[in-house]
């Protein structure tokens, strides 16, 4: 999880609810390789009164 200053300038969108099709790291099956995914945004949530940001991943499709 990241704090806001750690993702500032990343140009990736911040979501308050997780969009369909995107996964958090805990939702990626252990048999799949993280190298097949890329961070496409961040999910904002609050923990102990502090806003935190969890990376959201999507599968990278090689179109070549």
MDAnalysis code that builds the backbone (N, CA, C; Angstrom):
import MDAnalysis as mda
import numpy as np

u = mda.Universe.empty(192, n_residues=64, atom_resindex=np.repeat(np.arange(64), 3), trajectory=True)
u.add_TopologyAttr("name", ["N", "CA", "C"] * 64)
u.add_TopologyAttr("resid", np.arange(1, 65))
u.add_TopologyAttr("resname", ["UNK", "UNK", "UNK", "UNK", "UNK", "UNK", "UNK", "UNK", "UNK", "UNK", "UNK", "UNK", "UNK", "UNK", "UNK", "UNK", "UNK", "UNK", "UNK", "UNK", "UNK", "UNK", "UNK", "UNK", "UNK", "UNK", "UNK", "UNK", "UNK", "UNK", "UNK", "UNK", "UNK", "UNK", "UNK", "UNK", "UNK", "UNK", "UNK", "UNK", "UNK", "UNK", "UNK", "UNK", "UNK", "UNK", "UNK", "UNK", "UNK", "UNK", "UNK", "UNK", "UNK", "UNK", "UNK", "UNK", "UNK", "UNK", "UNK", "UNK", "UNK", "UNK", "UNK", "UNK"])
u.atoms.positions = np.array([
    [0.829, -1.154, 0.000],
    [0.000, 0.000, 0.000],
    [0.889, 1.237, 0.000],
    [0.357, 2.255, -0.620],
    [1.125, 3.489, -0.751],
    [0.371, 4.652, -0.124],
    [1.120, 5.669, 0.257],
    [0.524, 6.929, 0.665],
    [0.459, 7.818, -0.571],
    [-0.357, 8.871, -0.487],
    [-0.595, 9.714, -1.654],
    [0.697, 10.263, -2.251],
    [1.615, 10.730, -1.406],
    [2.848, 11.323, -1.935],
    [3.690, 10.306, -2.718],
    [3.461, 9.015, -2.491],
    [4.221, 7.983, -3.195],
    [3.678, 7.704, -4.597],
    [2.425, 8.054, -4.848],
    [1.853, 7.811, -6.178],
    [1.653, 9.110, -6.952],
    [1.869, 10.239, -6.306],
    [1.714, 11.539, -6.944],
    [2.600, 11.609, -8.181],
    [2.033, 11.990, -9.300],
    [2.792, 12.096, -10.539],
    [2.813, 10.826, -11.359],
    [2.157, 9.775, -10.902],
    [2.171, 8.518, -11.653],
    [1.274, 8.583, -12.883],
    [0.346, 9.545, -12.923],
    [-0.596, 9.726, -14.028],
    [-1.569, 8.563, -14.184],
    [-1.581, 7.658, -13.242],
    [-2.552, 6.558, -13.270],
    [-3.781, 6.987, -12.474],
    [-4.970, 6.566, -12.894],
    [-6.185, 6.999, -12.205],
    [-6.300, 6.424, -10.794],
    [-7.017, 7.157, -9.963],
    [-7.319, 6.719, -8.601],
    [-8.816, 6.445, -8.538],
    [-9.171, 5.259, -8.079],
    [-10.569, 4.840, -7.990],
    [-10.979, 4.714, -6.535],
    [-12.233, 5.018, -6.255],
    [-12.774, 4.810, -4.908],
    [-13.486, 3.472, -4.809],
    [-13.921, 2.944, -5.946],
    [-14.464, 1.586, -6.011],
    [-13.715, 0.858, -7.115],
    [-13.456, -0.405, -6.909],
    [-12.648, -1.178, -7.854],
    [-13.440, -1.449, -9.131],
    [-12.904, -1.011, -10.281],
    [-13.577, -1.282, -11.551],
    [-13.539, -2.775, -11.893],
    [-14.562, -3.256, -12.602],
    [-14.560, -4.659, -13.026],
    [-13.358, -4.949, -13.924],
    [-12.802, -6.122, -13.762],
    [-11.690, -6.540, -14.608],
    [-10.317, -6.214, -14.061],
    [-10.234, -5.335, -13.077],
    [-8.945, -5.020, -12.465],
    [-8.797, -5.836, -11.192],
    [-7.543, -6.145, -10.855],
    [-7.285, -6.999, -9.692],
    [-6.294, -6.345, -8.748],
    [-6.458, -6.639, -7.463],
    [-5.443, -6.273, -6.486],
    [-4.423, -7.417, -6.449],
    [-3.306, -7.199, -5.818],
    [-2.261, -8.224, -5.770],
    [-2.781, -9.498, -5.113],
    [-3.653, -9.369, -4.132],
    [-4.172, -10.554, -3.445],
    [-5.170, -11.336, -4.298],
    [-5.687, -10.728, -5.352],
    [-6.650, -11.400, -6.225],
    [-6.001, -12.100, -7.416],
    [-4.713, -11.894, -7.607],
    [-4.011, -12.556, -8.704],
    [-3.662, -13.972, -8.249],
    [-4.145, -14.986, -8.959],
    [-3.876, -16.374, -8.553],
    [-2.376, -16.658, -8.462],
    [-1.996, -17.470, -7.494],
    [-0.577, -17.747, -7.261],
    [0.093, -18.421, -8.452],
    [-0.665, -19.088, -9.300],
    [-0.087, -19.736, -10.471],
    [0.208, -18.787, -11.615],
    [-0.301, -17.562, -11.531],
    [-0.062, -16.580, -12.584],
    [1.148, -15.739, -12.214],
    [1.878, -15.339, -13.215],
    [3.086, -14.560, -12.978],
    [2.760, -13.075, -12.979],
    [3.279, -12.365, -11.992],
    [3.042, -10.932, -11.893],
    [3.589, -10.195, -13.112],
    [4.576, -10.784, -13.788],
    [5.148, -10.153, -14.974],
    [4.107, -10.007, -16.086],
    [3.041, -10.801, -16.043],
    [1.971, -10.723, -17.039],
    [0.992, -9.591, -16.746],
    [1.192, -8.870, -15.664],
    [0.289, -7.798, -15.244],
    [1.039, -6.474, -15.192],
    [0.280, -5.391, -15.309],
    [0.864, -4.073, -15.090],
    [-0.083, -3.257, -14.220],
    [0.488, -2.320, -13.489],
    [-0.324, -1.435, -12.657],
    [-1.011, -0.431, -13.574],
    [-2.341, -0.370, -13.471],
    [-3.108, 0.531, -14.334],
    [-3.852, 1.607, -13.540],
    [-3.792, 1.531, -12.233],
    [-4.458, 2.515, -11.399],
    [-4.279, 2.172, -9.937],
    [-4.949, 2.941, -9.087],
    [-4.857, 2.732, -7.643],
    [-6.246, 2.786, -7.028],
    [-6.461, 1.949, -6.042],
    [-7.712, 1.919, -5.296],
    [-7.500, 2.659, -3.982],
    [-8.265, 3.723, -3.778],
    [-8.162, 4.510, -2.556],
    [-9.044, 3.895, -1.474],
    [-8.493, 3.756, -0.286],
    [-9.277, 3.292, 0.855],
    [-8.720, 3.935, 2.113],
    [-9.468, 3.849, 3.170],
    [-9.062, 4.468, 4.420],
    [-8.792, 3.399, 5.469],
    [-7.674, 3.556, 6.159],
    [-7.299, 2.631, 7.229],
    [-6.796, 3.443, 8.410],
    [-7.441, 3.276, 9.543],
    [-7.082, 4.021, 10.757],
    [-7.082, 5.529, 10.518],
    [-8.064, 6.013, 9.750],
    [-8.186, 7.440, 9.487],
    [-7.206, 7.989, 8.472],
    [-6.467, 7.122, 7.813],
    [-5.452, 7.553, 6.846],
    [-5.786, 6.984, 5.473],
    [-5.716, 7.830, 4.443],
    [-5.975, 7.356, 3.087],
    [-4.753, 6.616, 2.560],
    [-5.003, 5.425, 2.032],
    [-3.953, 4.613, 1.428],
    [-4.387, 4.220, 0.026],
    [-3.418, 3.795, -0.782],
    [-3.678, 3.491, -2.181],
    [-3.073, 2.144, -2.530],
    [-3.936, 1.246, -3.013],
    [-3.512, -0.102, -3.385],
    [-3.436, -0.194, -4.905],
    [-2.334, -0.707, -5.445],
    [-2.231, -0.838, -6.898],
    [-3.304, -1.762, -7.464],
    [-3.815, -1.398, -8.628],
    [-4.751, -2.233, -9.374],
    [-4.046, -2.708, -10.633],
    [-4.194, -3.987, -10.932],
    [-3.474, -4.615, -12.032],
    [-4.420, -5.070, -13.135],
    [-3.891, -5.071, -14.350],
    [-4.590, -5.640, -15.504],
    [-3.582, -6.502, -16.251],
    [-4.090, -7.511, -16.945],
    [-3.217, -8.391, -17.728],
    [-2.670, -7.621, -18.919],
    [-1.378, -7.767, -19.152],
    [-0.727, -7.150, -20.303],
    [-0.953, -8.059, -21.498],
    [-1.489, -7.510, -22.550],
    [-1.719, -8.272, -23.785],
    [-0.659, -7.880, -24.799],
    [0.129, -8.847, -25.225],
    [1.145, -8.592, -26.247],
    [0.472, -8.724, -27.607],
    [0.324, -7.602, -28.297],
    [-0.383, -7.576, -29.578],
    [0.540, -7.813, -30.767],
    [1.816, -8.088, -30.526],
    [2.750, -8.263, -31.655],
    [2.645, -9.620, -32.294],
])
